């Protein structure tokens, strides 16, 4: 996800006022409502834990400044809840916290985690959350990756694949296709059309990829779509001739949160849309605490 999309997601989340945790809630403005903590924590298998803290604010105000030196951010495994681990602020950005430990730590599939965030000098209630990292899902078969249109403006690629069922009940997929140019940079084509499986797909507008509810696909879990590059592609100028797929297996809170933020991002493009519903995971604050597993697949572009 590029920096603009990350900043927008943080701004959007920080500026909404919600009324309940673990539910869709209507966006509204309440000038009498005190500010509350906002936490963005999406932990990926194999990546050291990190999170960002902000506060809610309305159109006539700004977020409270966060001094991470006076904040307490800890998490623990359900299987070892008596041994919490601390996250420390980045001295160049005190709202950004990362695992600062001399001992190694590995986020594990199937493990559940507790999170507690407390910033007592702001006078806000501590924020607590729980998540479980799903086991990795799979792509059963990549049928075709074909260039179906080329012109001076773009290249269009047709993709057909069958997903495996998610290993956990209540988990979902986030699929992100990309190619790699000859400098090693990743290029993320846009989804231009969903041909099969549309009922199970949410096209993300605030970050790359699509969310997939596997239960809404047909019994073969067939997914067919077209990708379109922003510029024409010269396949011979890529690092290889493959299309890559990053498949995140995600928990329900990840799915609901990003589905909600993406809808809000899309409707905010027009001044004539009615307020949409958004989602928050926390009782005493807003945002998301989730963990996800991932796998990379590849297929030649023909």
BELGI-V128501 format. One record per pair of residues at least 12 apart in sequence whose ideal C-beta (glycine too) atoms are under 7 Angstrom apart, sorted by sequence separation. I is the first residue (numbers start at 1). J is the second residue. If there is no record, write none. Layout:
i: {I,I}
j: {J,J}
This chain:
i: {17,39,40,54,74,87,88,116,145,146,176,177,191,200,264,17,53,73,115,200,263,39,73,85,115,144,145,200,264,38,17,37,38,85,114,144,200,38,113,143,199,200,260,37,38,53,71,112,113,143,159,260,36,112,142,191,260,35,36,69,85,112,141,188,197,35,68,141,35,51,111,139,140,257,110,140,256,14,73,109,139,140,257,13,69,108,110,139,197,49,68,107,109,138,196,197,13,31,67,68,109,137,196,197,66,196,253,29,35,66,68,137,195,10,137,195,194,195,257,79,134,135,157,176,193,81,134,135,176,193,77,78,134,175,191,192,254,78,174,175,192,253,51,77,78,137,156,191,192,254,76,134,174,175,190,253,49,75,76,189,190,254,17,75,172,173,189,251,14,75,172,189,250,14,54,172,173,251,10,14,15,53,74,172,187,250,14,52,249,10,52,53,73,211,248,249,51,72,248,50,71,211,247,50,71,166,211,246,247,14,70,163,165,48,49,177,246,247,48,70,163,244,245,66,67,204,244,182,184,206,243,165,181,182,206,242,243,181,182,202,205,242,49,64,162,163,180,181,204,242,243,162,179,180,206,241,242,162,163,180,202,205,241,205,45,161,43,45,53,160,179,180,159,179,53,159,177,178,235,177,158,159,177,157,156,157,175,176,156,156,175,41,154,155,173,174,154,173,154,173,174,154,155,173,39,148,154,155,171,172,153,171,37,152,171,151,37,150,170,166,172,157,37,36,39,45,35,37,145,139,139,137,137,136,135,134,134,134,132,131,131,157,129,129,145,147,127,142,145,145,146,127,136,138,142,145,126,127,131,133,134,135,139,125,131,133,134,136,129,131,133,115,113,107,109,9,8,5,5,1,1,42,56,24,39,42,38,40,41,27,36,37,38,39,40,41,42,43,44,45,12,26,27,36,38,45,36,39,44,26,27,9,12,25,12,24,25,24,25,8,21,22,18,21,21,16,18,21,18,13,13}
j: {29,51,52,66,86,99,100,128,157,158,188,189,203,212,276,30,66,86,128,213,276,53,87,99,129,158,159,214,278,53,33,53,54,101,130,160,216,55,130,160,216,217,277,55,56,71,89,130,131,161,177,278,55,131,161,210,279,55,56,89,105,132,161,208,217,56,89,162,57,73,133,161,162,279,133,163,279,38,97,133,163,164,281,38,94,133,135,164,222,75,94,133,135,164,222,223,40,58,94,95,136,164,223,224,94,224,281,58,64,95,97,166,224,40,167,225,225,226,288,111,166,167,189,208,225,114,167,168,209,226,111,112,168,209,225,226,288,113,209,210,227,288,87,113,114,173,192,227,228,290,113,171,211,212,227,290,87,113,114,227,228,292,56,114,211,212,228,290,54,115,212,229,290,55,95,213,214,292,52,56,57,95,116,214,229,292,57,95,292,54,96,97,117,255,292,293,97,118,294,97,118,258,294,98,119,214,259,294,295,63,119,212,214,98,99,227,296,297,99,121,214,296,297,119,121,258,298,237,239,261,298,221,237,238,262,298,299,238,239,259,262,299,107,122,220,221,238,239,262,300,301,221,238,239,265,300,301,222,223,240,262,265,301,266,107,223,107,109,117,224,243,244,224,244,119,225,243,244,301,244,226,227,245,226,226,227,245,246,227,228,247,115,228,229,247,248,229,248,230,249,250,231,232,250,117,226,232,233,249,250,232,250,117,232,251,232,119,232,252,249,255,243,124,124,127,133,124,127,243,245,247,247,249,249,249,249,250,251,251,251,253,301,281,282,299,301,282,297,300,301,302,284,293,295,299,302,284,285,289,291,292,293,297,284,290,292,293,295,289,291,293,289,291,291,293,206,206,206,207,207,208,254,286,260,285,288,285,287,288,275,284,285,286,287,288,289,290,291,292,293,261,275,276,285,287,294,286,289,294,277,278,261,264,277,265,277,278,279,280,265,280,281,278,281,282,278,280,283,286,286,287}
